[in-house]
Amino acid sequence: MGFVVLVCLGFIGTAIWSNWKAHDIQLREATTVTRNMTGFLAQHADDTFRAADTVLLGLVERVERDGMAPAALPRLHHWLQQSVAQLKMLNGIFAYDQDGTWIVTSQDSIPNNVNNADREYFQYHKTHSDRGSHIGAPVKSRSTQQWIIPVSRRINHDDGSFAGVVLTTIEVDYFLKFYDSFDIGEAGAIFLASKEGAILARRPFESRMLNQDISKGTVFTQLRTQGPGTTMLTSKVDGVERLYSYRRVTDYPLVVATALSRIDILQDWRQDAYRSVLETAFLIVILASIGWRLTSQIGLRERTEDALRVAKLELENLNRSLEILSLQDSLTGLGNRRHFDQELARAYRRGLRNQTSLALIMIDVDYFKRYNDVYGHPVGDECLRKLAHALDEALCRPNDVAARYGGEELAVLLSETDAAGARVVAERIRSSIQALSIPHTGNPAGHVTVSLGVAMCLPEQPEGGASRLVDAADRALYAAKNGGRNRVCFDEVL
């Protein structure tokens, strides 16, 4: 038995050593790949902005030499269109005078009543006398509505004073399409950022990430202190652990980084390690001469555990389904009264903890008893379903809660919403329901309308505050109904 144990320990030690060695090799190969890819992407960024900058240099020379008189503009317009046609990365080329007015563009025509004096690049050149190019933060183009990266230069009068700005724009999508051509795995990432740490383009792309400040992250910290390099770290943008290689672009104030996720890098190694473990385990089983009965008992136990896990999962799924059904109104599909009470208590506690405002809208269908008397309860149920659907469509935020409070009365709970915001939502709900134009001969308006009571509070007391909010919303609702219905009234909880 001692010999068998010694041999088994030898197999285990060999498997651990070989797998660890393979692990290191895999990471070293990934480091080489990311470094090479980052160098290539940095060169691509340098070439792209150099091409755009070259066009701007030519445009500045033409404008300062020939001026921006109307006679010179047709020829200049033709040259700009040729430049955009030759350089596919360019979205457009523009020239603005010292007031921000469009003088000439590569587009077919100049839009009416447009001015770019408010843009960051225009203000930069107006207040900076240097003649170098300026790469601005990504913005949405006013002419194409596409996300673009502006590259601009200053125009001077003969006396050196500010005469305007020339601008060319590069679509963010140009970089994204290029980045998509690289195999970086399912969780890999590539980003192009300014030297200040603002994201200009990123794969995977989300528009909310553009201009996001990452200057305090590890990549920029190490780039400032140690220069280009490679490091394993967890992204502050999406929380994924990746191997990052990063470097500055040679001639422009830009930073490029390529990252492969640790999971993707080690996927092949992990499979080999699993196979090695299985092979080692098989040899150990043979050397240990485990009897067939023991093996069958182990198998039976594993099958029993699998069956128990499956049964547990099915029971958990069933419990979740029952819980959802217990919180849903069967007629309208909205949350029921129980769901509303739970969400109200939860939202109030959250508002108390975070000191954020909480708003409640109580909604009542005007003359609904008459509606049921005239059209019947089945039609009344269908009316409530339509109103519930319109109410759900009128809500924009995922954390807004809509529920059937009781009968024909509905309720909407708005977290982190002030009085003005609650009024806007209530008016949108009222307008949406009125726009349905559901016939109602018992209503003086001739169609179904609703009255809405809005209340808002800043939670301050742990006990009783939620019920006072409901009471205030009810008072506002009664005020709306007494005031003529089909309207919104407000009551604030102090």
C-alpha positions in Angstrom: 0.0 0.0 0.0 2.9 2.3 0.7 4.3 1.7 -2.8 0.9 2.4 -4.4 0.6 5.6 -2.4 4.1 6.7 -3.4 3.4 6.0 -7.1 0.1 7.9 -6.9 1.8 10.9 -5.4 4.4 10.8 -8.1 1.7 10.9 -10.8 0.0 13.7 -9.0 3.2 15.7 -8.7 4.1 15.2 -12.3 0.6 16.3 -13.5 0.7 19.4 -11.3 4.2 20.4 -12.6 3.4 19.9 -16.2 0.1 21.7 -16.0 1.7 24.7 -14.2 4.4 24.8 -16.9 1.8 24.8 -19.7 0.0 27.6 -17.8 3.0 29.8 -17.8 3.7 29.1 -21.5 0.1 30.0 -22.4 0.4 33.3 -20.6 3.7 34.2 -22.2 2.3 33.5 -25.6 -0.7 35.6 -24.9 1.6 38.4 -23.8 3.5 38.3 -27.0 0.2 38.3 -29.0 -1.2 41.3 -27.2 2.0 43.3 -27.5 2.2 42.7 -31.2 -1.5 43.5 -31.7 -1.2 46.7 -29.7 1.8 47.8 -31.7 -0.1 47.2 -34.9 -3.2 49.0 -33.6 -1.1 52.0 -32.5 0.4 52.2 -36.0 -3.1 52.0 -37.5 -4.3 54.9 -35.2 -1.2 56.9 -36.1 -1.7 56.4 -39.8 -5.4 57.2 -39.6 -5.0 60.5 -37.7 -2.0 61.4 -39.8 -4.1 61.0 -43.0 -6.8 63.2 -41.5 -4.2 65.8 -40.3 -2.6 65.9 -43.7 -5.9 66.9 -45.2 -6.3 69.6 -42.6 -2.8 71.0 -43.3 -3.7 71.3 -47.0 -7.0 72.9 -46.1 -5.4 75.5 -43.8 -2.8 76.4 -46.4 -5.5 76.9 -49.1 -7.8 78.9 -46.8 -5.1 81.2 -45.5 -3.6 81.7 -49.0 -6.8 82.0 -51.1 -9.1 83.3 -48.3 -12.8 82.3 -47.8 -14.3 84.6 -50.4 -17.4 83.1 -52.2 -15.4 82.9 -55.5 -12.9 80.5 -54.0 -15.5 78.2 -52.3 -16.7 76.0 -55.3 -13.2 74.9 -56.1 -12.4 74.3 -52.4 -15.7 72.3 -52.0 -14.7 70.1 -54.9 -11.3 69.4 -53.4 -12.9 68.5 -50.0 -15.3 66.0 -51.7 -12.4 64.4 -53.5 -10.4 64.1 -50.2 -13.3 62.4 -48.5 -13.8 60.1 -51.4 -10.2 59.0 -51.3 -9.9 58.6 -47.5 -12.7 56.3 -46.5 -12.1 56.9 -42.8 -13.2 60.5 -43.0 -16.8 61.3 -42.3 -16.6 64.9 -43.5 -14.4 68.0 -43.8 -15.5 71.4 -42.7 -14.3 75.0 -42.4 -15.8 77.6 -40.0 -15.1 81.3 -39.7 -14.2 83.1 -36.5 -17.9 83.1 -35.4 -18.4 79.4 -35.9 -20.5 79.8 -39.1 -20.1 77.1 -41.7 -18.1 78.4 -44.7 -17.5 75.3 -46.7 -17.9 71.5 -46.3 -17.4 68.3 -48.1 -21.1 67.6 -47.9 -23.4 68.4 -50.8 -24.9 71.4 -49.0 -24.6 73.5 -45.9 -27.5 73.1 -43.5 -29.4 76.2 -42.6 -29.0 78.0 -39.3 -26.2 75.9 -37.9 -23.2 77.1 -35.9 -20.4 75.2 -34.3 -19.0 77.9 -32.0 -20.2 75.9 -29.0 -18.2 72.8 -29.9 -15.1 72.0 -27.6 -12.6 72.0 -30.5 -13.8 75.5 -31.7 -13.4 76.9 -28.2 -10.0 75.3 -27.8 -8.6 76.9 -31.0 -10.2 80.2 -30.2 -8.3 80.3 -26.9 -5.0 78.6 -27.9 -2.7 80.1 -30.4 -0.7 76.9 -31.3 -1.0 75.7 -34.8 -0.9 72.0 -34.1 -3.8 69.5 -34.6 -6.3 68.9 -31.8 -8.1 65.6 -31.3 -11.4 66.2 -29.5 -13.8 64.0 -27.5 -16.3 61.9 -29.5 -19.5 63.8 -30.3 -22.7 63.1 -32.2 -22.5 64.7 -35.6 -25.2 67.4 -36.2 -25.4 66.5 -39.8 -25.2 62.7 -39.8 -26.1 61.8 -36.1 -23.1 59.4 -36.1 -20.5 59.2 -33.3 -17.4 61.0 -34.6 -14.0 61.9 -33.4 -13.1 65.5 -34.4 -9.7 66.4 -35.6 -9.1 70.2 -36.0 -6.6 72.9 -36.7 -6.7 76.7 -36.2 -6.9 79.2 -39.1 -5.2 82.6 -38.6 -5.5 86.0 -40.2 -2.4 87.6 -41.7 -1.8 89.3 -38.4 -1.9 86.0 -36.5 -5.3 86.5 -34.9 -8.0 83.9 -34.8 -9.8 83.4 -38.2 -11.6 80.2 -37.7 -11.3 76.4 -37.6 -10.9 73.6 -40.1 -12.2 70.3 -39.0 -12.3 66.7 -40.3 -14.2 64.0 -38.5 -13.5 60.2 -38.2 -16.4 57.9 -37.5 -16.0 55.9 -34.3 -17.5 53.1 -36.4 -14.4 53.1 -38.6 -12.3 52.0 -35.7 -14.9 49.6 -34.4 -15.1 47.8 -37.8 -11.3 47.5 -37.9 -11.2 46.2 -34.3 -13.9 43.6 -35.2 -11.4 42.1 -37.6 -9.2 40.8 -34.8 -9.9 37.6 -32.9 -9.7 38.7 -29.2 -12.2 36.1 -27.9 -15.6 36.5 -26.5 -14.5 38.7 -23.5 -11.5 40.5 -25.1 -11.3 44.3 -25.4 -9.6 46.9 -27.5 -9.7 50.6 -26.7 -8.4 53.9 -28.1 -8.2 56.7 -25.6 -6.9 60.2 -25.4 -3.8 60.8 -23.3 -6.0 62.4 -20.7 -7.8 59.0 -20.3 -11.1 59.6 -22.2 -12.3 56.6 -24.2 -12.6 57.4 -28.0 -13.5 54.0 -29.2 -13.8 50.6 -27.6 -14.7 47.0 -28.5 -17.1 45.8 -27.2 -18.9 49.0 -28.0 -21.4 50.8 -25.8 -22.1 54.5 -26.5 -22.2 55.2 -22.7 -18.5 54.3 -22.5 -17.5 57.0 -25.0 -15.6 59.8 -23.1 -15.6 57.7 -19.9 -12.6 58.8 -17.8 -10.2 55.9 -17.2 -7.2 58.0 -16.4 -7.0 56.8 -12.8 -7.0 53.1 -13.8 -4.0 50.8 -13.6 -3.3 51.1 -17.4 -2.8 54.8 -17.3 -1.1 54.8 -13.9 1.6 52.3 -15.1 1.8 54.0 -18.5 2.7 57.3 -16.8 5.2 55.8 -14.4 6.7 52.9 -16.3 5.9 53.5 -20.0 4.4 50.8 -22.4 3.9 47.4 -20.8 1.7 44.4 -20.2 -0.2 43.6 -17.0 -3.1 41.4 -15.8 -5.8 43.4 -14.1 -9.6 43.6 -13.7 -11.3 46.2 -15.8 -13.1 49.0 -14.0 -15.5 49.3 -17.0 -17.0 45.8 -17.0 -15.3 43.9 -14.2 -13.6 41.3 -16.5 -10.0 40.2 -15.7 -7.8 40.6 -18.7 -4.2 40.7 -19.8 -3.6 44.3 -21.0 -0.9 45.5 -23.4 -0.8 49.2 -23.8 1.3 51.9 -25.4 1.2 55.5 -26.6 0.6 56.4 -30.3 3.9 57.8 -31.6 2.9 61.2 -33.0 -0.5 61.9 -31.5 -1.7 62.2 -27.9 -3.4 58.9 -27.9 -3.2 55.6 -26.1 -4.0 52.1 -27.5 -4.6 49.0 -25.4 -5.4 45.4 -26.3 -6.7 43.0 -23.8 -7.5 39.2 -23.8 -9.6 37.8 -21.0 -7.9 35.4 -18.7 -10.7 32.9 -19.3 -10.1 33.0 -23.1 -6.3 32.8 -22.7 -6.4 29.8 -20.5 -9.3 28.0 -22.2 -7.1 25.5 -24.2 -4.9 25.0 -21.2 -7.9 24.4 -19.0 -9.2 21.7 -21.3 -5.7 20.1 -21.4 -5.5 20.3 -17.6 -8.9 18.7 -17.2 -7.9 15.9 -19.6 -4.6 15.4 -17.7 -6.4 15.3 -14.4 -8.8 12.7 -15.7 -6.0 10.6 -17.1 -4.1 10.8 -13.8 -7.2 9.9 -11.9 -7.8 6.9 -14.1 -4.3 5.6 -13.5 -4.6 6.2 -9.8 -7.9 4.2 -9.9 -6.2 1.3 -11.6 -3.1 1.3 -9.3 -5.4 1.5 -6.3 -7.3 -1.6 -7.5 -10.6 -0.3 -6.4 -13.2 -3.1 -6.5 -16.2 -3.1 -8.8 -18.6 -2.9 -5.9 -17.0 0.3 -4.5 -17.0 1.7 -8.0 -20.7 0.9 -8.5 -21.5 2.4 -5.1 -19.7 5.6 -6.1 -21.6 5.7 -9.4 -24.9 5.2 -7.6 -24.1 7.9 -5.1 -23.2 10.4 -8.0 -26.4 9.5 -9.9 -28.4 10.0 -6.7 -26.8 13.4 -6.1 -27.5 14.4 -9.7 -31.1 13.4 -9.3 -31.3 15.4 -6.1 -29.7 18.4 -7.8 -32.2 18.2 -10.6 -35.1 17.8 -8.2 -33.8 20.8 -6.2 -33.4 23.0 -9.3 -36.9 22.0 -10.5 -38.3 22.8 -7.0 -36.5 26.2 -7.0 -37.8 27.0 -10.4 -41.3 26.1 -9.4 -41.0 28.2 -6.2 -39.8 31.2 -8.3 -42.7 30.8 -10.7 -45.2 30.6 -7.9 -43.6 33.7 -6.3 -44.0 35.6 -9.6 -47.6 34.5 -9.9 -48.3 35.5 -6.3 -47.1 39.1 -7.1 -48.8 39.5 -10.4 -52.4 40.7 -11.2 -54.0 38.0 -13.3 -56.2 40.5 -15.2 -53.8 43.3 -16.2 -50.4 41.6 -15.9 -49.2 44.4 -13.7 -48.0 43.8 -10.1 -50.8 43.2 -7.6 -51.5 44.9 -4.3 -49.1 42.6 -2.5 -46.3 43.4 -5.0 -47.0 47.1 -4.6 -46.9 47.0 -0.8 -43.5 45.2 -0.9 -42.0 47.5 -3.5 -43.3 50.6 -1.7 -41.6 49.4 1.6 -38.4 48.6 -0.2 -38.3 51.9 -2.1 -39.0 53.9 1.1 -36.2 52.2 3.0 -33.8 52.8 0.1 -34.8 56.4 -0.1 -34.4 56.7 3.7 -30.9 55.2 3.4 -29.7 57.2 0.4 -31.7 60.4 1.1 -33.4 60.3 -2.3 -36.9 61.4 -3.1 -39.8 59.0 -3.7 -42.9 59.8 -5.8 -46.3 57.9 -6.0 -49.0 58.3 -8.6 -52.5 57.0 -7.9 -54.7 56.5 -10.9 -58.4 56.1 -11.1 -60.6 55.4 -14.2 -63.2 58.1 -14.5 -66.9 56.9 -14.3 -65.8 53.3 -14.5 -68.9 52.0 -12.9 -70.9 53.6 -15.6 -68.6 52.0 -18.2 -69.3 48.5 -16.7 -73.1 49.3 -16.6 -73.1 50.3 -20.2 -70.7 47.8 -21.8 -70.6 44.9 -19.3 -67.9 43.6 -17.1 -66.0 41.5 -19.8 -65.6 44.7 -21.9 -64.6 46.5 -18.7 -61.9 43.9 -18.0 -60.6 44.4 -21.5 -60.6 48.2 -21.0 -58.4 47.7 -17.8 -56.0 45.5 -19.8 -55.6 48.2 -22.4 -55.1 50.9 -19.8 -52.5 48.7 -18.0 -50.6 48.2 -21.3 -50.7 52.0 -22.0 -49.4 52.6 -18.4 -46.6 50.2 -18.8 -45.6 51.8 -22.2 -45.6 55.2 -20.6 -42.9 54.3 -18.1 -39.3 54.7 -19.2 -37.1 53.4 -16.4 -36.8 49.7 -15.6 -37.0 50.4 -11.8 -40.4 52.2 -12.0 -43.2 50.0 -10.5 -46.7 49.8 -11.9 -49.4 47.9 -10.0 -53.1 47.4 -9.8 -54.0 48.9 -6.5 -57.6 47.6 -6.5 -60.6 47.6 -8.7 -60.1 50.3 -11.4 -57.4 52.0 -9.4 -53.8 51.7 -10.5 -50.6 52.9 -8.9 -47.1 53.9 -10.1 -44.0 54.1 -7.8 -41.1 56.3 -8.9 -37.9 56.0 -7.0 -35.3 58.9 -7.1 -37.9 61.2 -8.7 -38.7 64.8 -7.6 -42.0 66.6 -7.9 -41.4 68.0 -11.4 -40.4 64.6 -12.7 -43.4 62.9 -11.2 -45.7 65.4 -12.7 -44.2 64.9 -16.1 -44.6 61.1 -15.8 -48.2 61.5 -14.6 -49.1 63.8 -17.5 -47.6 61.4 -19.9 -49.7 58.5 -18.5 -52.8 60.7 -18.7 -52.1 61.7 -22.3 -51.3 58.1 -23.3 -54.6 56.8 -21.9 -56.6 59.6 -23.4 -54.9 58.9 -26.8 -56.4 55.4 -26.8 -59.8 57.0 -27.4 -61.7 54.1 -25.9 -65.4 55.0 -26.3 -67.3 55.8 -23.1 -70.7 57.2 -23.4 -71.0 57.5 -19.7 -68.1 59.9 -19.6 -68.8 63.6 -20.6 -65.5 63.5 -22.5 -67.0 60.7 -24.7 -64.0 58.4 -24.1 -62.2 56.8 -21.2 -60.1 59.2 -19.1 -58.3 58.9 -15.9 -57.7 61.1 -12.9 -54.2 61.1 -11.3 -53.0 62.0 -7.8 -49.3 62.6 -7.4 -47.4 62.8 -4.1 -43.7 63.1 -3.4 -41.7 62.8 -0.3 -38.1 62.7 1.0 -38.1 59.7 3.4 -37.2 60.8 6.9 -39.0 58.5 9.4 -38.5 54.8 9.5 -42.1 54.1 10.5 -45.3 55.3 8.9 -43.8 57.4 6.2 -44.9 55.1 3.3 -48.5 55.1 4.5 -48.5 58.9 4.6 -47.2 59.0 1.0 -50.1 56.8 0.0 -52.6 59.0 1.9 -51.1 62.1 0.2 -51.5 60.5 -3.2 -55.1 59.5 -2.4 -55.8 63.1 -1.4 -54.4 64.4 -4.6 -56.4 61.8 -6.5 -59.7 62.9 -4.8 -58.7 66.5 -5.6 -58.3 65.6 -9.3 -61.7 63.9 -9.3 -63.4 66.7 -7.5 -61.7 69.2 -9.8 -63.4 67.8 -12.9 -61.5 64.6 -13.6 -59.1 63.8 -16.5 -56.4 65.8 -14.7 -53.3 65.6 -12.5 -53.2 67.0 -9.0 -50.2 67.1 -6.6 -49.8 66.8 -2.9 -46.4 66.8 -1.2 -45.6 64.9 2.0 -43.5 67.1 4.3 
